[in-house]
Amino acid sequence: MLILSRKLNESIVIDGRIIVKILRIERDTVKIGIQAPTDLPVHRQEVFDMIQRNKQASLNAGTEVVPKSPTAQVTPIAPKDKPQPPPSTHGQPGPGSASSNGK
């Protein structure tokens, strides 16, 4: 674990893509801001733990459960099954023929 000291309005940079900035210090609470790419999920530890528990439970049950939070930004989950390619048209009329226009 890397341990750093930062003062108000100072930041640290992670991997050149994530910026963590100290926004406010109040008694025993430090408010931080995290700037990260939108494709990189950022969660509080307790939320991350809940997501992991739900994922494990859904794997055990054979379903996928996505917890919802009123303040969370929801990213759609792509289907696990790949779309099947269209059926082969080998030996059938092509796109320019009269029988393929649907009329």
C-alpha positions in Angstrom: 0.0 0.0 0.0 1.3 3.4 -0.9 0.7 6.0 1.8 0.7 9.7 0.8 0.0 13.0 2.6 -2.0 15.6 0.7 -3.3 19.0 1.7 -6.5 20.8 0.8 -6.8 21.2 -3.1 -3.8 18.8 -3.7 -4.2 15.8 -5.9 -2.7 12.5 -6.8 -2.7 10.9 -10.3 -3.2 7.2 -10.9 -2.1 5.6 -14.2 -2.3 9.1 -15.8 -6.1 8.7 -16.1 -7.5 8.9 -12.5 -7.2 12.1 -10.4 -8.0 12.1 -6.7 -8.3 15.5 -5.2 -8.7 16.6 -1.6 -11.8 18.9 -1.7 -12.6 19.5 2.0 -11.3 18.5 5.4 -13.9 18.6 8.3 -12.9 17.2 11.7 -12.7 13.5 11.1 -14.0 13.5 7.5 -12.0 14.1 4.3 -14.0 14.9 1.1 -12.3 13.8 -2.0 -13.2 14.1 -5.7 -12.3 11.4 -8.2 -12.0 12.2 -11.8 -11.9 9.0 -13.9 -12.9 7.8 -17.4 -16.6 7.0 -17.6 -15.8 3.3 -18.6 -14.0 2.8 -15.3 -16.3 2.1 -12.4 -15.6 3.9 -9.1 -17.4 2.8 -6.0 -17.2 3.2 -2.2 -15.9 0.0 -0.6 -19.2 -1.0 0.9 -21.0 -0.6 -2.5 -18.3 -2.5 -4.3 -18.6 -5.3 -1.7 -22.4 -5.4 -2.2 -22.0 -5.6 -6.0 -19.5 -8.5 -5.6 -21.9 -10.4 -3.3 -24.8 -9.9 -5.7 -22.6 -11.1 -8.6 -21.6 -14.2 -6.7 -25.2 -14.9 -5.7 -26.4 -14.4 -9.3 -23.7 -16.8 -10.5 -24.8 -19.4 -8.0 -28.5 -18.9 -9.0 -27.7 -18.7 -12.7 -29.2 -15.2 -13.1 -27.6 -11.8 -13.4 -28.6 -9.2 -10.7 -27.6 -5.5 -11.1 -28.2 -3.5 -7.9 -29.8 -0.1 -8.3 -28.8 3.0 -6.4 -30.7 6.3 -6.8 -27.4 8.1 -7.1 -25.5 5.6 -9.2 -25.0 6.1 -12.9 -26.2 2.9 -14.6 -24.3 1.5 -17.5 -26.2 -1.0 -19.6 -24.9 -4.6 -19.5 -24.2 -6.1 -22.9 -25.9 -9.5 -23.5 -23.6 -12.4 -22.8 -24.7 -14.3 -25.9 -23.2 -13.2 -29.2 -25.8 -12.5 -31.9 -26.1 -15.3 -34.4 -25.0 -14.5 -38.0 -27.9 -14.2 -40.5 -28.8 -17.5 -42.3 -26.9 -18.2 -45.4 -28.5 -17.0 -48.6 -26.5 -19.4 -50.7 -28.6 -20.6 -53.6 -31.4 -18.1 -52.9 -32.2 -14.9 -54.8 -29.9 -12.0 -54.0 -30.8 -8.5 -52.8 -31.5 -7.1 -56.2 -34.0 -9.8 -57.3 -37.7 -9.1 -57.5 -38.6 -11.9 -55.0 -36.5 -10.4 -52.2 -38.2 -7.0 -51.9 -41.0 -8.3 -49.7 -43.9 -7.2 -52.0 
